[in-house]
Amino acid sequence: MLDQQVPWVVVGNGSTYHFPDPHAAAYGEAAPACGVDNADDSFRITRINTVYPAYCGCRDCLRHAKPVELQPVHCPKCNKAICHGLFQEVEFTAVDRLSITCPREWCDFDGVVELTVER
C-alpha cells in the first residue's frame, strides 16, 4: 500500500523536519536525507503528526528525495481504487507497471496495470 503522507520524519534542535535517510534508518540511526551535518544537532525519528504543522519541511530533503506522484491506481475490471501515493528516491522511468490483486471478493482480477506519474 503506497501512502502519500510520510509517516516518519527526522527532527533536530531546529524548527525543520527532514525525510529520514533510508540507509541510516535501516541501521536504526536518525539522519536527514539531505545529509545536513551540524555537530550541534542531535536528531531523532518521530511520527509526522507529532511535528506537523508546527515544523516546516526541509527543502533540501525534498530535492534529495525527488518525490514523484503516482496517479491513483484502479482495478481495470471493476474500477476499485487500489492505491495512490509517492515514490521517493527512484527514477520514475524505472517503474512503469504494478502487479495488483483486486481486494473485492467478486472481482477476480490478478494482473499487471500500467502506472501514470506526475512530472
Number of C-alpha atoms within 10 A of each C-alpha: 7 11 11 14 9 13 11 16 25 24 26 18 11 10 12 16 26 28 26 26 20 15 12 13 15 10 8 10 16 24 25 26 24 18 13 12 9 9 6 8 12 13 19 15 20 16 13 19 12 11 17 13 9 11 15 12 18 17 14 16 20 16 12 16 18 16 20 17 17 19 14 13 19 16 21 15 11 13 10 14 13 15 16 16 19 18 19 14 15 12 11 19 7 7 13 11 11 11 9 16 13 20 14 11 7 8 13 12 16 14 12 13 15 11 14 15 16 10 8
